[in-house]
Amino acid sequence: MRARREGDRTFTENARRAQIVRAAIETIGELGYRATALARIAERAGLSSTGMISYHFRGKDDLMHAVMMAVTGAASDYMGPRVQAATGHRAMLHAYIESNLDFVRDHPAEITALLAIMRSSLTVGGRGEWLAATITLIADHFADGQQAGAFGEFDPKIMAITLRQAIDGIHLVLAMDPDADVAAFARELVGTFDRATSPA
């Protein structure tokens, strides 16, 4: 059975898709990516069989891609207003770091699922493109800030990769200590990259 195209879906169908995606996120968080079978997702979603999943998705890869898009979209919606409300390149950098880490703190299941898919799946489309696009956006911000005199001299792409890896380091911290102070981690990163990118 083929999954329905987005433009053809009713409100009820979109709600069912969201329910299945949520169940997938929670199942991955509990069992890990490789042990997350469609049957376990159907069970968690309260579905009688995997047929309803097949109606909405073209298989596990399609569902996992939907999970990725749901999580990254939620992150963008969460972070975007704070970043856009900041004035100036340096303030926007601070807001990006702080809001990203706040999202990690407030959405642990989503982040666990996203990382599990990115680390374990070799077939889900879009994961490499999403990361590359994120790096490009950060690098462009650094380059624009350099032209405006807000940042010093450094390779924007290397600094963007370094920043992304530093932010993602919170996952290791939380794995070792679930009660770790995420806000303190954010403050340290803001200070570190403030110094690293300073024009002085």
Residue pairs with C-beta under 8 A, 6 or more apart in sequence:
1 51
1 54
1 55
2 58
3 54
3 55
3 56
3 57
3 58
3 62
4 13
4 55
4 56
9 17
13 56
16 52
16 56
17 56
17 57
17 66
18 70
19 45
20 41
20 45
20 47
20 52
20 53
20 56
20 57
20 63
21 63
21 66
21 67
21 70
22 45
23 41
23 42
23 44
23 45
24 36
24 41
24 63
24 64
24 66
24 67
24 113
25 67
25 70
25 71
25 109
25 110
25 113
26 44
26 109
27 36
27 40
27 41
27 44
28 36
28 67
28 112
28 113
28 116
28 117
29 108
29 109
29 112
29 113
29 116
31 40
32 116
32 120
33 64
33 116
33 117
33 119
33 120
33 121
34 120
37 60
38 50
38 53
38 54
38 60
38 63
39 50
41 50
41 53
41 63
42 48
42 49
42 50
42 52
42 53
45 52
45 53
47 53
53 63
57 63
57 66
61 121
61 123
61 124
61 125
64 117
64 121
64 124
65 124
65 125
65 126
67 113
67 114
67 117
68 114
68 117
68 118
68 124
68 126
68 127
68 130
69 126
70 110
71 107
71 110
71 111
71 113
71 114
72 114
72 130
74 103
74 107
74 110
75 100
75 103
75 107
75 110
78 99
78 102
78 103
78 106
78 107
79 95
79 96
79 99
79 100
79 103
82 95
82 98
82 99
83 92
83 95
83 96
83 99
85 95
86 92
86 94
86 95
88 150
89 141
89 144
89 145
89 148
89 150
89 151
90 145
90 150
90 151
90 194
90 197
92 141
93 141
93 145
93 190
93 193
93 194
93 197
94 190
94 194
96 138
96 141
97 163
97 167
97 186
97 189
97 190
97 193
98 186
98 190
100 167
101 167
101 170
101 182
101 183
101 185
101 186
101 189
102 182
102 186
103 111
104 111
104 170
104 171
104 174
104 182
105 182
105 183
108 174
111 171
115 171
117 124
117 127
118 127
118 131
121 127
131 164
134 164
135 157
135 160
135 161
135 164
136 160
138 159
138 160
138 163
138 164
139 156
139 157
139 159
139 160
140 156
142 151
142 154
142 156
142 159
142 160
142 197
143 156
145 151
145 197
146 152
146 153
146 156
149 199
150 199
151 197
151 198
151 199
152 197
152 198
152 199
152 200
154 196
154 197
159 196
159 197
163 193
166 189
166 192
166 193
167 189
170 180
170 182
170 185
173 180
173 185
174 180
174 182
